[in-house]
Amino acid sequence: MSSIVPTVGDVMEARARLKHWLAPTPTLESAALNERAGTRVLVKAECLQHSGSFKIRGALNRLLLLGQSQRNAGVVAYSSGNHGLAVALAAHWLAVPATIVMPRDAPEIKRRSVRRLGAEIVLFDRYSDDREQIAAAIAGERGAALVPPFDHPDVVAGQGTLGFELAAEAQARKLELSAALIPCGGGGLIAGCALALKTIFANCAIHAVEPEGYDDTARSLAAGSRRQLDAMPATLCDGLMVATPGAISFAINKELLAGALTVSDEEVLAAIALAARHLKLVVEPSGAVALAAALRRSHSEHSCIGVVVSGGNVDPDVLVRALSADRDAARSDG
């Protein structure tokens, strides 16, 4: 696997490459959210992206950069869901054979979607198996190309195109984006976005947002080097269950991020409910963590903040749980 750290130039090239395939997703506002956050909030609705998440950006960029002989041999990805779905979709568009290594407890909606696109699924136990070793073994046997979920320069560059779109929206509204809250698992999305955002808004304070129990980026930033979690507790945010930041993504993030925040499952459920009520968005738990952080406290020290809602592939039971909890809270407040 390449260890080359991508630059903002790579993100710009990815933007030019992907514009023929992906339209910009909407950037939304809500008076209720602005009031809660204490400032103007621009919500990047990446849950409306092809495949239901930002992951298609990095997956498609990686596949488009493969030669034809590499495409013919196929691709292999490992993913808790959204990255696998994105690779399956990109492979479907380009007629590339795809195998997705997925955890047995991945949301059923994601597994069904991957199968529908024609990709092969190989299941593993996220608590006892090494998904990277499984994927590498399959790729080696078949001569296929690996498409990592975050720690690859082509993937990071593709994800970073989201940052340019968010910056362009702020500029179009004549706003100075002084802070950004971005979901973080392995760190590929926020690394790519940081490269883009810092090019347009040099003073933008970019914060990673992680689920409670998965603060590996926060710990790594504090230590100045990558740290590994000792345990992997249960969380609704299955797409952010990463034990250590990616080497490539952390090389960028340690230089460009202002810090990291954590949010609880309860805060995430509240954010899912707010997104449904006020933004009319269906958001999955992993995609809602940055919105949850925006709701936690006033951000009045900032003139405007960007919030990335990174995915919308939510299990119906979780969506119902979030809306029910919100309804019960409203009744008790009344």
N, C-alpha and C positions, 0 to 999 in steps of 0.2 A: 504494500500500500504506500502511496505517495506521502511524504512528510513535508512537502512544500507548503509553506504558509501563503495563502492567497492574498492578493492586494486589492485595493479599490479598483484598480484597472481590470482585474479579473471579474469583479462584480459588474463593472460597466459592460464588459464584453458579454457576460451572461445576460444582461438586460437586453442588449441588442439581439442576442440569439433567441431568447425566449419570447420576445414581443410578437413573433410570428405564430406563437402557439397559445400564449396566455394573455388574457386581457387584465388590466389592473382591477383589483377588488375595491369595493367602495370604502370610503372613509366617512364614518358616521359621527353624529353628535346627538346628545340627549341633555335637555335642560335639567332633568332629575340627576343625571350623573354629574354634570358640571356643579350642581349645588352640593352634592355629597362630597365631591373631590375638592371643592373650594377654588377651582380654576377651570379654564376651558380645556376640555378633553377631546382629543381626536382618536376615535376608535377605528383601527384598521381591521375590517371584517374579513379576515382570511378564512373564516369558516365558510364563506361563499365561493371559495376557490374550487377549481376542478379537483375532484377526489375528496373535497371537504376539508382540506387543510393546506398549510403552506408547503408541505413536503413535496408536492409535485414540482416546485421550482428547482430544488436541488437534484431530485431524481431525474427529471427531464434533461437538465443541463448535463449531468453525468452521461446519460445515454446518448445524447446528441454528439458528444465529444468522442464516442467510441467509433473505431473504424468498422467497416462493414464485416470483416472477418470476425471481429470481436462480437458484433451484434449476432452474427450467425451462431456463435457458440453459446449465446445466452447470457443472462445475468442472474446473480444470486444476491438477495438482500436478507437482513435479519431485522425484525421490527416487532414492536408490541401492537402495531396496527396501521397507523397512518402512513408511515414510511413504506411499509409493505404494499399498502393500497396504492400509493403514489407510484412506486416502481412498477407495480402490475399495470397501472393505467398507461404510464409512459411506454412500457414494453408493448402493450396492446396497440397503441398509436403507431409504433415503429415496427410492429411485427417481429418482436424479439422474444424468444422463449424466456420465461421468468420463473424462478423458484423463490419462495418467500419462507424464511424460517421464523415461525411465530410462537409465542408462549401459549400454553394450553389455556390460560385464563384470559387471553385477549378477548375484548368484547365481541360477541357473536356477530354484531352488525358489521364489524370490520372483516371478520373471516369470510362471511358470506359475500361481501363486496369483492374481496380478492379472488375468490373462486369464480365469481361471475365474469371477471375479466380474463379468465383462462389461465391464471397462474397456478402452479403447483404449490401446495402448502406442506411444509415439514414442521411438525409441532415439537416443542421442547418445554421443559420445566424451568421457569425463570429462577427458581430458588436453588436448583441443584445442577443444572446443565450450563455449559458455556456456549452461548449462542454464536459467538464469533468463531469458535473452533468448529462448530457444526457447519456453519456457512462456508468457512474456508475449505473444509474437507470436501464439501459438495462441489464448490467451484474448482478445486484442484482435480477432482475426478472427471469433471466435464469440460475443463478448459474454459470455464465461464468467467466473466468479469464480476468482481464484487462491487456492490453499491452500498457502502456503509451509510447509516442513518445520519451521521453528523461529521465524522472525523475524516473528511476527504476534501481537498481544495475545490474540486468541481462542485461538490454538494454545498459547501459553505458559500461559494460564489453565487450559486443559484438562489440560495435562501436570502442572500443579501439584497436581491432585487426588490424585495418587499420594502426594505429601508428607503430605497430611492423613491418608491411610490409614495410612501408616507411623507417623506420630506417634500416631494413635489406638491402634495395636497396642502401642506402647511404653507408653502410659499404662495400657492394660488389663492389662499385665504388671507395672505399678508400677515401671517403669524410667525413668531419666533418660537421654534420648538425647543424649550429649555430643559425638558426631561423626557425620558421614554422608559416605559415599563414593558418588558418583553419576557415571555415564558422561557424557561431554561431547563433543559435536561442535560444532554451532552454538550450543549453550547453552540451548536452550529448555526442556528437561526440568529441568535443574538450577536454572534461574532460577525456574520455577514452583514447584518443590519448596522452594527456599530461602525464598520468600515464605511458604509454608505452614509449614515446619518452624520458622522463626524466630518465628512467631506463638505456637507451642506451647512450644518450647524455645529461649529467647532466646540462650542461651550455646552452642548447638550449633555446632561447628566443621565447616563444610560444605566439602568438597574435591571439585573436579572431577577426573575421571580420564580421561586421553587416551592414545591409542596413541603410541608413539615415532615421531617425525617429524611429528606433528600436534599440537604443543604451542602452538597459536595462543592458546588461552585463558591458559595459563601465561605466555606472553610478554606478552600484553595486560594481565594483572593486574599484572605486574611494572612495565610501562611506565605504567599508569594510563589507557591508551587502546587502542583496537583496533589490532592488528598483523596483517599479512598474511604468510603463509608464502611463501618464495621457490620452494619445490619441493614436489611431491606424490609422495613415495616409495610403493612398494608396501607394503601391510599387509594382514593378514587381516581387520582391522576396517574393512570397506568402508563401514559405516554412519557412521563417524566421520571420514571423509576430507573435512574442511572446512578451507579455507585461512584463514578469518578468522571470528571470532565474529559473531553477529548483532548489529545495532545495538541492538535492543530488549532482547534477552537480556543483552547485556553491560552495559547501563545498570543492570540489576538486579544482575548478578553482581559487578560491581566494588565494589558497596556491601556485599554480603552474604556473599561467599565468603571462606573463610579461606586458600585457596590452591589449587594444582593439582598433580597427580602424573601421571607417565607410566609406562606399562608396555610391555614388549616382547611380540612375538608369542609367544615361548616361554612367558612368564609367563601369557599369555592361554590358551594350550593347556592348561597345568597347571590353570588355574582351571576350564576346561570339563570336564576330567577329574574334578576334585574335585566339581563340581556334580553330575555323573552318578553318581559313586560314593556320595557322602554325603548329597546333598540329593534325589537321584533326579530331577534336572532336566536337560532338554536345553536347552543355552544356546549362542547364537551368539557369535562372537568379539567383536563390538561390545558385546554385552550382558554380557560376562564381564569387562570391564576393571576395574570397581570391585571385583569379587570378587578379581581378581588383585592389586590393590593391598592388599586386606585380608590376603592371604596373604604379602605380601612381608616384613613385619616385625611385631614385637609392637606392639599398640596398647594396652598395659597402662596408659598414662596416662589412658585413657578408661574410664569405668564401663560404657559400652555404646555400640556404634556401629551405625548402619544402613548396609546395603549394598544398592544397587539392582541387580538382575539384570534388564536392560531388554529383552531380546529372546531368542527361542528359534528363529528361522528359520535354522538352520544347514544348510549343504550337507552331505550324508552323508559325503563324502570328508574334510571337515574334522573332523567328529566322530570318524571312524575314526582319523584322524591323531592327535588328542588322546588318545584312549583307548590307542592303540598306544604312544605316547610315554610315557604314564603306566605302562603295563605294563612297558615296557623299563626305566624308571627304578626300578620296584619290584624287578625282577630284579637290577639292578646293586647296589641297596642291600642286597639279601639276600646 
